[in-house]
């Protein structure tokens, strides 16, 4: 493909994506997340970091009736289901809305767009200035999640096994690992660690609900991943 044609297609795609973002954000502000779900059936919630440009719908497929078997349907599709280099953030098919940990994936787009914006959390100053993100499920009100961990890892890490744990020992052990391997320590993480030290696995079991935002670190290697993990008390 000639360079000129490639650049034109790239620019056209970017303009289209910008228009879609503006359209759905306007609809969200006007009608709310719950009503937006009536139009975009695969949308399960809305993710944002207050005071920043990070504000996106979250989709989920792969379950019965929602592009069954293709849980990465939105990896390269916009909210309308059309091809998009940017894709749309989507929830792991293993997760239910009441799971212990909701794992949401998104592309690391150049210019720190979409989940490329999460690369900012690798800088301690930004991490301290933005300690909270919010996630609004279609059936609930907006809920804040305090960031307790920023992990530089890879796609093979067992962090990705953490959606629901059936026993207190596994839950306690994974939360402990998430906290201890973080690049930085937040106030929320220190508070949680103190709470864990003063209780046992049984008492701590499922006291917190987590949301994990996951994206790639392509400049560091094909399989490298970045995770930003927030929590709230149930």
C-alpha positions in Angstrom: 0.0 0.0 0.0 1.3 3.4 -0.9 2.3 5.6 2.0 -0.1 8.4 1.0 -3.1 6.0 0.9 -2.1 4.4 4.2 -1.9 7.9 5.8 -5.3 8.9 4.4 -6.9 5.7 5.7 -5.3 6.2 9.1 -6.5 9.8 9.3 -10.0 8.8 8.2 -10.1 6.1 10.9 -9.0 8.6 13.5 -11.6 11.1 12.5 -14.3 8.4 12.6 -13.2 7.2 16.0 -13.2 10.7 17.4 -16.7 11.3 16.1 -17.9 8.0 17.7 -16.3 9.0 21.0 -17.9 12.4 21.0 -21.3 10.9 20.1 -21.4 8.2 22.8 -20.0 10.5 25.5 -22.7 13.1 24.7 -25.3 10.3 24.9 -23.9 9.2 28.2 -24.0 12.7 29.7 -27.5 13.2 28.5 -29.2 9.8 29.1 -26.9 8.0 31.6 -25.2 4.7 31.4 -28.3 2.6 32.1 -30.2 4.1 29.1 -27.1 3.9 26.9 -27.2 0.1 27.4 -30.5 0.0 25.6 -28.8 1.2 22.4 -25.5 -0.6 22.8 -26.5 -4.1 24.0 -23.0 -5.3 24.7 -22.1 -2.4 26.9 -21.8 -3.4 30.6 -20.5 -0.2 32.0 -18.5 3.1 31.8 -14.9 3.7 33.0 -13.4 7.0 33.7 -10.7 8.9 35.6 -12.2 12.2 36.8 -10.4 15.3 35.6 -8.7 13.6 32.7 -9.7 12.6 29.1 -9.9 8.9 30.1 -13.6 8.1 29.7 -14.8 5.1 27.8 -17.6 2.5 27.5 -16.8 -1.1 28.4 -18.2 -4.0 26.5 -18.5 -7.7 27.1 -19.0 -10.6 24.6 -18.4 -14.3 24.4 -21.3 -15.1 26.7 -24.5 -16.7 25.4 -26.3 -14.3 23.1 -23.4 -11.9 22.9 -21.2 -13.0 20.0 -20.9 -16.4 21.8 -17.3 -17.8 21.7 -15.7 -14.5 20.6 -14.9 -12.8 23.9 -12.3 -10.5 22.2 -14.9 -9.3 19.7 -14.2 -5.6 20.5 -10.4 -5.9 20.3 -10.6 -4.2 16.9 -14.2 -3.0 16.8 -16.0 0.2 17.8 -19.2 0.3 19.8 -21.2 -0.2 16.6 -19.3 -3.4 15.8 -17.4 -1.9 12.8 -13.7 -2.4 12.4 -11.6 0.0 14.4 -7.8 -0.1 15.0 -8.5 1.4 18.4 -11.0 -1.2 19.5 -13.2 -0.6 22.6 -12.4 -1.6 26.2 -13.9 -5.0 27.1 -14.5 -7.2 30.1 -13.0 -10.6 30.5 -15.6 -13.2 29.6 -15.0 -15.1 32.8 -16.2 -12.1 34.8 -19.7 -11.5 36.1 -20.6 -8.1 37.3 -20.4 -9.3 40.9 -17.1 -11.1 40.5 -14.3 -10.5 43.0 -12.2 -8.9 40.3 -13.3 -7.4 37.0 -10.5 -7.6 34.4 -10.9 -5.0 31.6 -8.7 -5.0 28.6 -7.9 -2.1 26.2 -5.3 -1.2 23.5 -2.1 0.7 24.3 -2.7 3.4 21.6 0.2 5.8 20.8 -0.4 9.3 22.1 -1.6 7.7 25.4 -5.2 7.3 24.1 -7.5 4.6 25.3 -5.6 2.3 27.6 -2.4 3.8 26.4 -3.3 6.5 28.9 -2.6 4.0 31.7 1.1 4.3 30.9 0.9 7.5 32.9 0.6 5.4 36.0 4.2 4.2 35.6 5.2 7.7 36.7 4.9 8.2 40.5 3.8 11.8 40.3 0.8 10.9 38.1 0.0 7.9 40.3 -0.1 10.1 43.4 -2.2 12.8 41.7 -4.8 10.3 40.4 -5.5 7.8 43.2 -9.0 6.9 42.0 -10.9 5.7 38.9 -14.6 5.1 38.7 -16.6 2.3 37.0 -20.3 2.5 36.5 -22.1 -0.7 35.8 -25.3 -0.4 33.8 -27.3 -1.7 36.8 -25.6 0.4 39.5 -24.6 3.9 40.3 -21.1 5.3 39.7 -18.6 3.6 42.1 -15.1 4.8 42.9 -12.1 2.4 43.0 -9.0 3.4 45.0 -5.8 2.3 43.2 -3.8 -0.1 45.2 -1.4 -1.5 42.7 0.4 -0.7 39.4 2.0 -3.9 38.1 4.5 -4.3 35.3 4.1 -8.0 34.4 3.4 -10.3 31.4 0.5 -12.1 29.9 1.5 -15.3 31.6 1.2 -14.0 35.1 -1.3 -15.6 37.5 -2.8 -12.2 38.2 -5.0 -13.1 35.2 -6.4 -16.1 37.1 -8.0 -13.7 39.7 -11.6 -13.3 38.8 -13.4 -15.3 41.5 -11.7 -17.4 44.2 -13.7 -20.0 46.1 -11.6 -20.0 49.3 -10.2 -17.4 51.6 -6.6 -18.6 51.4 -6.3 -18.0 47.6 -8.1 -14.7 47.8 -5.9 -13.5 50.7 -2.7 -14.7 49.0 -3.5 -13.0 45.6 -4.4 -9.7 47.3 -1.1 -9.8 49.3 0.8 -10.5 46.0 -0.9 -7.6 44.2 0.0 -5.2 47.0 3.6 -6.3 47.5 4.5 -6.3 43.8 3.2 -2.8 43.0 5.6 -0.2 41.6 4.3 2.3 44.1 2.4 2.2 47.4 -0.8 4.3 47.7 -2.5 5.3 50.9 -5.3 2.9 50.0 -2.8 0.0 49.6 -1.1 0.8 53.0 -4.5 0.9 54.7 -5.4 -2.5 53.2 -2.1 -4.0 54.1 -2.6 -2.9 57.7 -6.0 -4.4 57.7 -4.7 -7.7 56.4 -1.9 -7.8 59.0 -4.5 -7.3 61.8 -6.9 -10.0 60.6 -6.7 -13.5 59.1 -7.6 -14.9 55.7 -11.1 -15.9 56.8 -12.0 -12.5 58.2 -10.6 -10.7 55.2 -12.3 -12.9 52.6 -14.2 -11.0 49.9 -14.2 -7.7 51.9 -13.1 -5.9 48.8 -14.1 -5.9 45.2 -11.4 -5.2 42.6 -11.3 -3.8 39.0 -8.1 -4.5 37.0 -7.3 -2.5 33.9 -4.9 -4.3 31.6 -3.0 -3.2 28.6 0.2 -4.2 26.7 3.7 -2.6 27.0 4.8 -3.2 23.4 7.9 -1.1 23.7 9.1 -3.5 26.5 8.3 -6.7 24.6 5.4 -8.4 22.8 4.2 -10.3 25.9 4.7 -7.5 28.5 1.6 -6.1 30.3 0.7 -3.2 32.6 -2.0 -3.6 35.2 -3.7 -0.8 37.2 -5.8 -2.3 40.0 -8.4 -0.5 42.1 -10.6 -1.6 44.9 -13.6 -0.7 47.0 -15.2 -2.2 50.0 -18.2 -4.4 49.3 
